[in-house]
Amino acid sequence: MKHNTHVNQPRRSFLQKSLASIAGITSASGVGLNFSLANAALANSMSRFDDYKALVCVFLYGGNDSLNMLVPTEDYEYQIYQQVRQGLAYSQESLLPINPNSPQPYAVGMPAAMSAAHSLFQQNKLAVVTNTGPLMQPTTKAQAIQDRTLLPPQLFSHNDQQNHWQSAKPQDPAFSGWAGRMAELITDTQVGLPVNLSIDGINLLQTGTSSSPFSLNSGGPEQFAGLDATKDWNSQRVAAFQKLLNNTPHLLEQGFKNVLLSAATNNALISTALEQAVATQVQYPANNSLAEQLKMVANLASVQEQLGQQRQIFYVGLGGWDTHDNQATSHPRLLQSLSEALSAFQANIDELGLSEQVTTFTMSDFGRTLTSNGDGTDHGWGGHQLIMGGAINGRELYGTMPSLELGADDDLGDGRIIPTLSVDQYAASLSRWFGLSESELNAVFPNLSRFDTSDLGFF
């Protein structure tokens, strides 16, 4: 699907209508918003692209036990799995076998709770990237035992491993994320609506060296209700705020004013655009916070032309994956929520005719231990991630399934699996499809050249 790369007159009219519709702080009687920001927003077209693409990151907070997403189905390997996983093992007969296009060391299936994801896999709309995690460089068990400096710092720590996944620079303090750095490379200007749109708050992944994502919630942008000049009871407050904004001699005051006006401009732009969002016939699952976030993503994707964005990066999240206890009950529920939300979202994207343009992928703090602690699992390292969309080569496992035997070469100790694919390779494959050049990939992912391949081939 092709889109104009230049801002045309309808787009200009749309922006002006959006700006004029802002209540209170952005009205002429409010805080005196001028159209310099509007003009900057109009200039924010990404002229290097003549198509539309979006990445959707689904972050699973807490560390998903993805070793229970792909389970051996044949007797010998299943017995190893059952012995190691103990009370967390799914029954062999309950598994939903999958038939990837390329061979693996052993056959696997998904638990019944993932039936919606299983259907997507069988329809070539879903694939799995196996045994992935933060790495400084390719590392074997022998190397890791001999030289711990080869390992990413603070392994098994929630905050640190989330940062490693989102920054792709485990050797450095986490000040920016790979999606934020990528967005800064592909946009003409950092003024206007950011490429990065979060439905789950501020995050490191979308934070650039000089930019932040625009945050909204599953209901839309947060409005400046306290500064709505159309409300009589607000008139004195708005007048006082207007006076403050008109008197900003200090650089910090000017910076605050610019941020405020930019946020108001973007609020209006998105709010007006969402009025034209394409209504869906898809029934999203009820009482599912991830589904609600993804529905907003679909709405924003449906109005990307009105927003003037050839590229969008979305961030959504689902918590609860730190399953130290009660895992046998809680983890299947989480897998079901994830699978049903992804299935509804993909159906919505298909309905919009954007299947080839929107790619969804998961990330999580880390995988979990092979061994059970009696009621759950503890912090691990490598794990499996899902990728979904019409552009991917679906019905495939990318990478190699690890051995599930304790003490094997894949086991660093205590059932913690050493990744065989890096975050860098995973994210670079997504970023190349998104439009980054080889030199840009190496700028965003400074460790990428240490690995044999920067393209896992899932597009």
C-alpha positions as CSV (number, residue, x, y, z in Angstrom):
1,M,0.0,0.0,0.0
2,K,1.6,3.3,-1.1
3,H,1.3,6.6,0.7
4,N,2.4,10.1,-0.3
5,T,5.7,11.1,1.1
6,H,5.0,14.8,0.9
7,V,2.5,16.7,3.1
8,N,-0.4,17.6,0.8
9,Q,-3.2,20.2,1.3
10,P,-5.7,17.7,2.9
11,R,-3.0,16.8,5.4
12,R,-2.4,20.5,6.1
13,S,-6.1,21.1,6.5
14,F,-6.3,18.2,8.8
15,L,-3.5,19.5,11.0
16,Q,-5.0,22.9,11.2
17,K,-8.4,21.5,12.1
18,S,-6.7,19.4,14.8
19,L,-4.9,22.4,16.3
20,A,-8.0,24.6,16.2
21,S,-10.0,22.0,18.0
22,I,-7.8,21.8,21.1
23,A,-9.8,23.0,24.1
24,G,-8.4,25.4,26.7
25,I,-4.6,25.5,26.7
26,T,-4.2,25.5,22.9
27,S,-7.0,27.9,22.0
28,A,-6.2,31.5,21.1
29,S,-7.7,32.6,24.4
30,G,-5.9,29.8,26.2
31,V,-2.1,29.8,26.1
32,G,-1.7,31.5,22.7
33,L,-0.4,28.5,20.7
34,N,1.0,29.8,17.5
35,F,1.4,27.7,14.4
36,S,5.2,27.2,14.5
37,L,4.7,23.8,16.0
38,A,2.1,23.0,13.4
39,N,4.5,24.0,10.6
40,A,7.1,21.8,12.3
41,A,4.6,18.9,12.4
42,L,3.9,19.4,8.8
43,A,7.6,19.1,8.0
44,N,7.9,15.8,10.0
45,S,7.2,13.6,6.9
46,M,9.7,10.9,6.4
47,S,10.6,11.5,2.8
48,R,12.9,8.5,2.5
49,F,9.9,6.2,2.6
50,D,7.1,5.8,0.1
51,D,5.3,3.0,2.0
52,Y,3.9,2.3,5.5
53,K,5.3,0.0,8.1
54,A,4.7,-0.5,11.8
55,L,6.4,-2.5,14.6
56,V,4.5,-3.4,17.6
57,C,6.4,-4.5,20.7
58,V,4.5,-6.6,23.3
59,F,6.6,-6.6,26.5
60,L,5.9,-9.4,28.9
61,Y,7.0,-8.0,32.3
62,G,8.4,-10.4,34.8
63,G,10.1,-13.0,32.7
64,N,8.0,-15.4,30.6
65,D,8.6,-19.1,31.2
66,S,8.7,-19.7,27.5
67,L,10.1,-23.2,27.9
68,N,6.5,-24.0,28.6
69,M,5.4,-22.4,25.4
70,L,7.1,-25.0,23.2
71,V,7.0,-28.5,24.7
72,P,8.4,-31.8,23.3
73,T,5.7,-34.0,21.9
74,E,7.7,-37.2,21.3
75,D,8.2,-39.8,24.0
76,Y,12.0,-39.6,24.7
77,E,12.3,-35.8,24.8
78,Y,8.9,-35.5,26.6
79,Q,10.2,-37.7,29.4
80,I,13.2,-35.5,29.9
81,Y,11.0,-32.5,29.9
82,Q,8.5,-34.1,32.4
83,Q,11.3,-35.2,34.7
84,V,12.9,-31.7,34.8
85,R,9.7,-29.6,35.0
86,Q,8.0,-31.9,37.5
87,G,4.6,-30.4,38.6
88,L,4.8,-27.7,35.9
89,A,4.9,-30.2,33.0
90,Y,1.9,-30.2,30.7
91,S,0.4,-33.6,29.9
92,Q,1.7,-35.0,26.7
93,E,-1.8,-35.7,25.3
94,S,-2.9,-32.1,25.9
95,L,-0.3,-30.5,23.6
96,L,-1.1,-29.0,20.2
97,P,1.6,-30.2,17.8
98,I,3.1,-27.7,15.4
99,N,4.7,-28.5,12.1
100,P,7.5,-26.0,11.3
101,N,8.8,-25.8,7.8
102,S,12.4,-26.6,8.9
103,P,13.6,-29.5,11.1
104,Q,14.4,-29.1,14.8
105,P,16.3,-31.4,17.2
106,Y,12.9,-32.6,18.5
107,A,9.2,-32.1,17.7
108,V,7.3,-29.6,19.9
109,G,3.8,-28.5,20.5
110,M,2.0,-25.6,22.3
111,P,-0.2,-25.9,25.4
112,A,-3.9,-25.8,24.9
113,A,-4.0,-22.4,26.5
114,M,-2.2,-21.1,23.4
115,S,-4.8,-22.5,21.0
116,A,-5.3,-19.0,19.4
117,A,-1.6,-18.6,18.8
118,H,-1.4,-22.2,17.6
119,S,-4.0,-21.3,14.9
120,L,-2.0,-18.3,13.9
121,F,1.2,-20.5,13.6
122,Q,-0.6,-23.0,11.4
123,Q,-1.9,-20.2,9.2
124,N,1.7,-19.0,8.6
125,K,1.0,-15.7,10.5
126,L,3.1,-16.6,13.5
127,A,6.7,-17.8,14.1
128,V,8.9,-18.3,17.1
129,V,12.5,-17.1,17.5
130,T,14.0,-19.7,19.8
131,N,16.4,-19.4,22.7
132,T,17.1,-15.6,22.4
133,G,18.5,-13.3,25.0
134,P,21.1,-10.5,25.8
135,L,24.6,-11.4,24.8
136,M,27.8,-9.5,24.6
137,Q,29.1,-11.9,22.0
138,P,28.4,-15.6,21.1
139,T,29.2,-17.5,24.3
140,T,29.5,-21.2,25.0
141,K,29.1,-22.8,28.5
142,A,32.9,-23.4,28.7
143,Q,33.6,-19.7,27.9
144,A,31.0,-18.4,30.3
145,I,32.4,-20.5,33.2
146,Q,36.0,-19.5,32.4
147,D,35.4,-15.8,31.9
148,R,32.3,-14.2,33.5
149,T,33.2,-10.8,31.9
150,L,31.7,-12.3,28.7
151,L,28.3,-12.3,30.3
152,P,25.9,-9.3,30.3
153,P,26.1,-7.6,33.7
154,Q,23.6,-8.3,36.4
155,L,22.2,-11.4,34.7
156,F,18.9,-12.6,36.3
157,S,18.0,-9.1,37.5
158,H,14.6,-7.8,36.3
159,N,15.5,-4.2,35.8
160,D,18.9,-4.9,34.3
161,Q,17.6,-7.5,31.9
162,Q,14.7,-5.4,30.8
163,N,17.2,-2.7,30.1
164,H,19.5,-5.0,28.1
165,W,16.5,-6.2,25.9
166,Q,15.4,-2.6,25.3
167,S,18.8,-0.9,24.9
168,A,20.7,-3.7,23.1
169,K,23.9,-2.2,24.7
170,P,24.4,-4.3,27.9
171,Q,28.0,-3.1,28.3
172,D,26.9,0.6,28.8
173,P,24.5,2.4,31.2
174,A,21.0,2.3,29.8
175,F,20.2,5.8,28.6
176,S,18.5,5.1,25.3
177,G,16.7,2.2,23.6
178,W,17.2,0.7,20.1
179,A,13.7,1.8,18.9
180,G,14.4,5.3,20.1
181,R,17.8,5.5,18.3
182,M,16.3,4.0,15.2
183,A,13.5,6.5,15.1
184,E,16.0,9.4,15.4
185,L,17.8,8.0,12.3
186,I,14.8,7.8,10.1
187,T,12.9,11.0,10.9
188,D,13.7,14.4,9.3
189,T,13.1,16.3,12.5
190,Q,12.4,15.5,16.2
191,V,9.6,18.1,16.4
192,G,6.0,16.9,15.9
193,L,4.4,13.6,16.5
194,P,7.1,11.0,17.4
195,V,7.5,7.7,15.5
196,N,7.4,6.0,18.9
197,L,3.9,5.7,20.4
198,S,3.4,4.0,23.7
199,I,0.2,2.6,25.1
200,D,2.0,1.5,28.2
201,G,3.8,4.5,29.5
202,I,7.4,5.7,29.2
203,N,9.9,3.0,28.5
204,L,13.6,2.7,27.6
205,L,13.0,0.9,24.3
206,Q,11.4,4.0,22.7
207,T,13.6,6.6,24.4
208,G,16.2,8.1,22.1
209,T,19.3,10.2,22.8
210,S,17.2,13.3,22.5
211,S,13.6,12.2,22.2
212,S,10.9,10.4,24.1
213,P,7.8,8.4,22.9
214,F,4.4,10.0,22.9
215,S,2.3,8.2,25.6
216,L,-1.4,7.6,25.5
217,N,-3.6,4.9,27.0
218,S,-6.0,2.4,25.6
219,G,-8.7,5.1,25.6
220,G,-6.7,7.7,23.7
221,P,-4.5,10.7,24.7
222,E,-4.7,12.2,28.1
223,Q,-6.5,15.6,27.9
224,F,-5.6,18.8,29.7
225,A,-8.9,19.0,31.5
226,G,-7.6,21.4,34.2
227,L,-6.8,24.0,31.6
228,D,-10.0,23.9,29.5
229,A,-10.9,27.5,28.8
230,T,-14.4,26.6,27.7
231,K,-15.3,25.8,31.4
232,D,-16.3,29.0,33.2
233,W,-14.9,27.7,36.5
234,N,-11.5,27.4,34.8
235,S,-11.2,30.9,33.3
236,Q,-9.0,32.3,36.1
237,R,-6.7,29.3,36.1
238,V,-6.3,29.5,32.4
239,A,-5.6,33.2,32.5
240,A,-3.0,32.7,35.2
241,F,-1.3,29.9,33.3
242,Q,-1.4,32.0,30.1
243,K,0.4,34.8,32.0
244,L,3.1,32.3,33.1
245,L,3.7,31.0,29.6
246,N,3.9,34.5,28.2
247,N,6.7,35.3,30.6
248,T,9.4,32.6,30.1
249,P,12.8,34.4,30.0
250,H,14.7,31.4,31.4
251,L,15.8,28.6,29.1
252,L,14.3,25.9,31.4
253,E,11.0,27.8,31.4
254,Q,11.1,28.0,27.6
255,G,11.8,24.3,27.4
256,F,8.8,23.5,29.6
257,K,6.6,25.7,27.5
258,N,7.7,24.0,24.3
259,V,7.2,20.6,25.7
260,L,3.7,21.5,26.9
261,L,2.7,23.1,23.6
262,S,4.1,20.1,21.7
263,A,2.2,17.7,23.9
264,A,-1.0,19.7,23.3
265,T,-0.5,19.8,19.6
266,N,0.0,16.0,19.4
267,N,-2.9,15.4,21.7
268,A,-5.1,17.4,19.3
269,L,-3.7,15.7,16.2
270,I,-4.3,12.2,17.6
271,S,-7.7,12.9,19.1
272,T,-8.9,14.4,15.8
273,A,-7.4,11.5,13.8
274,L,-9.0,8.9,16.0
275,E,-12.4,10.3,15.2
276,Q,-11.8,8.8,11.8
277,A,-10.5,5.4,13.0
278,V,-12.0,2.5,11.1
279,A,-14.5,0.6,13.3
280,T,-13.7,-3.1,13.6
281,Q,-16.0,-6.1,13.4
282,V,-13.4,-8.1,15.4
283,Q,-14.5,-9.2,18.9
284,Y,-11.6,-8.5,21.2
285,P,-11.5,-10.7,24.4
286,A,-13.1,-9.0,27.4
287,N,-11.3,-8.2,30.6
288,N,-8.0,-8.3,28.8
289,S,-5.8,-5.3,29.3
290,L,-3.4,-6.3,26.5
291,A,-6.2,-6.7,24.0
292,E,-7.4,-3.2,24.9
293,Q,-4.0,-1.7,24.3
294,L,-3.7,-3.6,21.0
295,K,-7.1,-2.3,19.9
296,M,-5.8,1.2,20.3
297,V,-2.7,0.3,18.2
298,A,-5.0,-0.9,15.4
299,N,-7.0,2.3,15.6
300,L,-3.8,4.4,15.3
301,A,-2.5,2.3,12.5
302,S,-5.8,2.8,10.7
303,V,-5.3,6.6,10.7
304,Q,-1.6,6.7,10.0
305,E,-2.3,8.7,6.8
306,Q,-4.1,11.4,8.8
307,L,-1.2,11.4,11.3
308,G,1.3,11.7,8.4
309,Q,3.4,8.8,9.6
310,Q,5.0,6.4,7.1
311,R,6.6,4.6,10.1
312,Q,5.2,3.9,13.5
313,I,6.6,2.0,16.5
314,F,4.1,0.9,19.2
315,Y,4.7,-0.3,22.7
316,V,2.3,-2.3,24.8
317,G,2.8,-4.4,27.9
318,L,1.4,-7.2,30.1
319,G,2.6,-7.9,33.6
320,G,2.4,-10.9,35.9
321,W,5.0,-13.2,34.3
322,D,7.3,-13.4,37.4
323,T,6.0,-16.8,38.3
324,H,8.0,-17.9,41.3
325,D,4.9,-19.5,42.7
326,N,1.4,-20.6,41.6
327,Q,2.8,-21.0,38.1
328,A,0.8,-24.1,37.2
329,T,-2.4,-21.9,37.5
330,S,-1.2,-18.4,36.6
331,H,1.0,-19.1,33.6
332,P,-1.6,-20.9,31.4
333,R,-3.9,-17.9,32.1
334,L,-1.3,-15.5,31.0
335,L,-0.5,-17.5,27.8
336,Q,-4.2,-17.6,27.0
337,S,-4.6,-13.8,27.5
338,L,-1.5,-13.2,25.3
339,S,-2.7,-15.6,22.6
340,E,-6.2,-14.3,22.4
341,A,-5.1,-10.7,22.4
342,L,-2.6,-11.4,19.6
343,S,-5.2,-13.3,17.6
344,A,-7.8,-10.5,17.8
345,F,-5.3,-7.9,16.9
346,Q,-4.0,-9.8,13.9
347,A,-7.6,-10.2,12.7
348,N,-8.2,-6.5,13.1
349,I,-5.0,-5.7,11.2
350,D,-6.0,-8.2,8.4
351,E,-9.4,-6.5,8.3
352,L,-7.7,-3.1,7.7
353,G,-5.7,-4.5,4.9
354,L,-2.4,-3.9,6.7
355,S,-1.2,-7.4,7.4
356,E,1.9,-7.0,5.3
357,Q,2.7,-3.6,6.9
358,V,2.4,-4.4,10.6
359,T,4.7,-6.8,12.4
360,T,4.2,-7.7,16.1
361,F,6.9,-9.2,18.3
362,T,7.3,-10.1,22.0
363,M,10.1,-9.4,24.4
364,S,10.4,-10.3,28.1
365,D,12.9,-9.8,30.9
366,F,14.4,-13.3,30.5
367,G,13.4,-16.9,30.2
368,R,13.1,-19.0,33.4
369,T,14.8,-22.0,34.9
370,L,14.3,-25.5,33.6
371,T,13.9,-26.6,37.1
372,S,10.9,-26.1,39.3
373,N,11.3,-24.5,42.8
374,G,8.3,-26.6,43.9
375,D,5.6,-24.1,42.9
376,G,7.1,-22.1,40.1
377,T,10.4,-21.2,38.3
378,D,13.2,-18.8,39.0
379,H,15.0,-16.2,36.9
380,G,16.7,-17.6,33.9
381,W,18.4,-16.3,30.7
382,G,17.5,-17.5,27.2
383,G,13.9,-17.9,26.1
384,H,11.6,-18.0,23.1
385,Q,9.8,-15.0,21.5
386,L,6.8,-14.7,19.1
387,I,6.7,-12.7,15.9
388,M,3.5,-12.2,14.0
389,G,2.3,-10.6,10.8
390,G,1.7,-11.1,7.1
391,A,5.2,-10.0,6.2
392,I,7.0,-12.8,8.1
393,N,7.8,-16.3,6.9
394,G,5.4,-17.9,9.4
395,R,5.0,-21.5,10.6
396,E,8.7,-21.6,11.5
397,L,11.0,-21.8,14.4
398,Y,14.1,-19.6,13.9
399,G,17.1,-20.7,15.8
400,T,17.6,-24.1,17.5
401,M,15.7,-25.5,20.4
402,P,17.9,-26.0,23.4
403,S,18.6,-29.3,25.2
404,L,16.3,-29.7,28.1
405,E,18.7,-32.0,30.0
406,L,20.1,-30.5,33.2
407,G,23.9,-30.0,33.0
408,A,23.9,-30.1,29.2
409,D,25.9,-27.6,27.1
410,D,23.0,-25.2,26.9
411,D,22.6,-25.1,30.8
412,L,24.8,-22.5,32.5
413,G,23.7,-24.0,35.8
414,D,20.5,-24.5,37.8
415,G,18.6,-24.9,34.5
416,R,19.4,-21.4,33.2
417,I,19.6,-21.7,29.4
418,I,22.4,-19.9,27.5
419,P,21.0,-18.0,24.5
420,T,22.1,-19.1,21.1
421,L,20.6,-16.0,19.4
422,S,21.2,-12.4,20.6
423,V,18.8,-9.6,21.2
424,D,20.9,-7.7,18.6
425,Q,20.2,-10.3,15.9
426,Y,16.5,-10.4,16.7
427,A,16.1,-6.6,16.8
428,A,18.3,-6.0,13.8
429,S,16.2,-8.4,11.7
430,L,13.1,-6.4,12.7
431,S,14.9,-3.0,12.1
432,R,16.2,-4.0,8.6
433,W,12.6,-4.8,7.5
434,F,11.5,-1.5,9.0
435,G,13.9,0.4,6.7
436,L,17.4,0.7,8.3
437,S,20.5,0.5,6.1
438,E,23.4,-1.7,7.1
439,S,25.4,1.2,8.4
440,E,22.4,2.4,10.4
441,L,22.0,-1.1,11.9
442,N,25.6,-1.0,13.1
443,A,25.0,2.4,14.6
444,V,21.9,1.3,16.5
445,F,23.4,-2.1,17.5
446,P,27.1,-1.6,18.3
447,N,27.6,-5.3,19.1
448,L,25.9,-6.6,16.0
449,S,29.2,-7.2,14.1
450,R,30.3,-9.7,16.7
451,F,27.6,-12.2,15.6
452,D,27.7,-14.4,12.5
453,T,24.5,-13.1,11.0
454,S,22.5,-9.9,11.4
455,D,19.5,-11.3,9.6
456,L,17.6,-14.2,11.1
457,G,15.6,-14.6,7.9
458,F,12.1,-14.3,9.3
459,F,10.9,-11.8,6.7
